Amino acid sequence: MKRLRLGMMNENKILVFKSPAPSILIGRIAVRANILAIVLFLLLQQYLNTLITLIKLFMKKLTMPLMAFALLFVVSCNSGSQTDSTTAAEEKNEQKTDASAAKVQVEDDNEFAVEAASGGLMEVELGTIAAQNASSPKVKEFGQRMVRDHSKANEELKAIAMRKNITLPTTPGDKHQHHIDELKAKKGADFDKAYMSMMVEDHNEDIKKFENEGQTGKDADIKAFAAGKVTVLKEHLEMAKATNDAVKQ
């Protein structure tokens, strides 16, 4: 009977020994949870590092096209901002003009001054080019006359503009610059014919514009300037016609 009880007690002890205490289970769970958390953290960290590397590679590839686009945009903006010199001058003059009843009339006088200044700059530059590119002595002589007379007229118009607070172009406008670029590429007899033909046409147009301003202009100074240059322009036209006929032969 004693042996039987002892065996039961031993068996009970063994059973108790095989069932871990709750604190032990909680500890094991906590350890496993910590391990799992560490593993997840390492995996997440590796994932983030990979993601950051991919983003950096992507940004490097994206940076060059963006920089090229930005440069193109800046160049385009700058190109768009290069306004024709005559247009820029006219816009400034419009800003200066008061909103009065005579505004339109004043603007007409200002526009004539701007156009005349641009044309005068072209005449001087073409006359200078003629001295280098022309082959005919008569064409060279005509070019020298253009430089002398139009340089003087340009200075007179510039003085009027300063008194009137009128903005004049400092370089030929697009229309006049186009003529300069065309003729600059020609030399010898080709230049002589093209230059003199263009001078005949140009002075015919100038005479009409100057006569119109001299008759209908509202600004007394600009009107007087235009009227005073008609005679000289007509002399230029006759000289241009004679020289043009000579180079055609």
C-alpha positions in Angstrom: 0.0 0.0 0.0 2.8 2.4 0.8 4.5 1.5 -2.5 1.4 2.3 -4.4 1.0 5.7 -2.9 4.7 6.5 -3.4 4.2 5.5 -7.1 1.2 7.8 -7.4 3.1 10.7 -5.8 6.0 10.2 -8.1 3.7 10.0 -11.0 2.0 13.2 -9.9 5.4 14.9 -9.5 6.4 13.9 -13.0 3.1 15.3 -14.4 3.7 18.6 -12.6 7.2 18.7 -13.9 6.1 18.3 -17.5 3.7 21.2 -17.5 5.7 24.5 -17.6 4.7 27.4 -15.4 2.8 30.3 -17.1 5.7 32.7 -16.5 8.0 30.4 -18.5 5.5 30.3 -21.4 5.2 34.0 -21.4 9.0 34.4 -21.4 9.4 32.0 -24.3 6.7 33.9 -26.3 8.4 37.2 -25.5 11.8 35.9 -26.7 10.3 34.6 -29.9 8.4 37.8 -30.4 11.6 39.8 -30.0 13.4 37.6 -32.5 10.6 38.0 -35.0 10.6 41.8 -34.4 14.3 41.9 -35.0 14.0 39.8 -38.2 11.2 42.0 -39.5 13.2 45.2 -38.6 16.2 43.8 -40.6 14.0 42.9 -43.5 12.3 46.3 -43.5 15.7 48.1 -43.2 17.0 46.1 -46.2 13.9 46.9 -48.1 14.2 50.6 -47.4 17.9 50.6 -48.3 17.0 49.0 -51.6 14.2 51.4 -52.2 16.4 54.4 -51.5 19.1 53.1 -53.9 16.5 52.6 -56.6 15.1 56.1 -56.0 18.7 57.6 -56.3 19.3 55.7 -59.6 15.9 57.0 -60.9 16.6 60.5 -59.8 20.0 60.4 -61.5 18.4 59.2 -64.8 15.7 61.8 -64.4 18.0 64.7 -63.5 19.7 65.0 -67.0 16.4 65.1 -69.0 15.0 67.7 -66.5 18.1 69.8 -66.7 18.0 69.6 -70.5 14.4 70.6 -70.5 15.0 73.4 -68.1 17.9 74.7 -70.2 15.7 74.4 -73.3 13.0 76.3 -71.5 15.4 79.1 -70.5 16.8 79.3 -74.0 13.3 79.4 -75.4 12.2 82.1 -73.0 15.3 84.1 -73.8 14.7 83.6 -77.5 11.2 84.7 -77.1 12.3 87.8 -75.2 14.6 89.0 -78.0 12.0 91.5 -79.3 12.5 93.4 -82.6 14.4 96.6 -81.7 11.7 98.8 -83.4 8.9 97.0 -81.6 10.6 97.4 -78.3 11.2 101.1 -78.8 7.5 101.6 -79.9 6.3 99.8 -76.8 8.4 102.0 -74.5 7.1 105.1 -76.2 3.5 103.9 -75.8 4.1 103.5 -72.1 5.3 107.1 -71.9 2.4 108.6 -73.8 -0.4 110.0 -71.6 -3.9 108.7 -72.2 -5.0 112.0 -73.9 -7.0 112.8 -77.0 -3.8 113.4 -78.9 -2.3 110.1 -78.0 -2.8 108.4 -81.4 -1.3 111.4 -83.2 1.7 111.4 -80.9 2.1 107.7 -81.3 2.2 108.1 -85.1 5.0 110.7 -84.9 6.9 108.4 -82.5 6.5 105.4 -84.8 7.8 107.4 -87.7 10.8 108.5 -85.6 11.5 104.8 -84.6 11.2 103.6 -88.2 13.4 106.4 -89.5 16.1 105.7 -86.9 16.1 102.0 -87.8 16.3 102.8 -91.5 19.1 105.3 -90.9 21.1 102.7 -89.0 20.7 100.3 -91.9 21.8 102.9 -94.5 25.0 103.6 -92.5 25.8 99.9 -92.0 25.2 99.0 -95.7 27.3 102.0 -96.8 30.1 100.7 -94.6 29.7 97.2 -96.1 29.8 98.7 -99.6 33.2 100.0 -99.0 34.5 96.5 -98.4 32.3 94.3 -100.7 31.6 96.5 -103.7 33.7 96.2 -106.8 32.4 99.3 -108.6 34.0 102.7 -107.6 30.6 104.3 -108.2 29.0 101.9 -105.7 31.7 102.6 -103.2 31.2 106.3 -103.6 27.4 105.9 -103.2 28.0 104.0 -100.0 30.3 106.7 -98.6 27.6 109.3 -99.3 25.1 107.1 -97.4 27.3 106.8 -94.4 27.9 110.6 -94.3 24.4 111.8 -94.9 22.5 109.3 -92.8 25.0 109.5 -89.9 24.2 113.2 -89.7 20.5 112.6 -90.0 20.7 109.9 -87.3 22.4 112.4 -84.9 19.8 115.0 -85.6 16.9 112.6 -84.9 18.6 111.3 -81.8 18.8 114.9 -80.4 15.1 115.4 -81.1 14.2 112.1 -79.4 16.2 113.1 -76.3 14.3 116.4 -76.0 11.0 114.6 -76.5 11.8 111.6 -74.3 11.3 109.3 -77.3 13.0 105.9 -77.2 14.8 105.1 -80.5 16.3 101.7 -81.5 20.0 101.4 -81.1 20.2 98.6 -83.7 18.3 98.1 -87.0 14.9 96.5 -86.7 14.3 93.0 -88.1 13.1 94.2 -91.5 16.2 96.3 -92.0 18.5 93.8 -90.4 17.3 91.2 -93.0 18.5 93.5 -95.8 21.9 93.8 -94.1 22.3 90.1 -93.7 21.4 89.4 -97.3 23.8 91.9 -98.7 26.6 91.1 -96.3 26.9 87.7 -97.9 27.4 89.1 -101.4 30.6 90.4 -102.9 31.8 92.0 -106.1 29.4 92.5 -109.0 26.7 90.5 -107.2 26.8 92.9 -104.3 26.8 96.0 -106.6 23.7 94.9 -108.4 21.8 93.8 -105.3 22.8 96.8 -103.2 21.9 99.4 -105.8 18.6 97.8 -106.7 17.7 97.7 -103.0 18.7 101.4 -102.6 16.4 102.5 -105.4 13.5 100.7 -103.9 14.3 101.8 -100.3 14.6 105.5 -101.2 11.4 105.4 -103.1 9.7 104.2 -100.0 11.5 106.6 -97.7 10.5 109.6 -99.7 6.9 108.7 -99.4 7.1 108.2 -95.6 9.1 111.4 -95.1 6.8 113.5 -97.3 3.7 112.1 -95.4 5.2 112.9 -92.0 6.4 116.4 -93.2 2.8 117.1 -94.3 0.6 115.4 -91.6 2.9 115.1 -88.6 1.6 116.7 -85.3 4.9 117.0 -83.5 6.5 120.2 -84.8 10.1 119.0 -84.4 9.6 115.6 -86.0 7.5 117.1 -88.7 10.2 119.6 -89.5 12.9 116.9 -89.5 11.0 114.8 -92.0 10.2 117.7 -94.3 13.9 118.8 -94.2 15.2 115.4 -95.3 13.0 115.0 -98.4 15.3 116.9 -100.7 18.4 114.9 -99.6 16.5 111.6 -100.0 15.5 112.6 -103.5 19.1 113.3 -104.3 20.0 109.9 -103.0 17.3 108.3 -105.2 18.6 110.0 -108.4 22.2 108.9 -107.5 21.0 105.4 -106.7 19.1 105.1 -110.1 22.2 106.3 -112.0 24.5 104.0 -110.2 22.1 101.1 -110.5 21.8 101.6 -114.3 25.6 101.7 -114.5 26.2 98.4 -112.7 23.5 96.6 -114.8 25.6 97.1 -118.0 
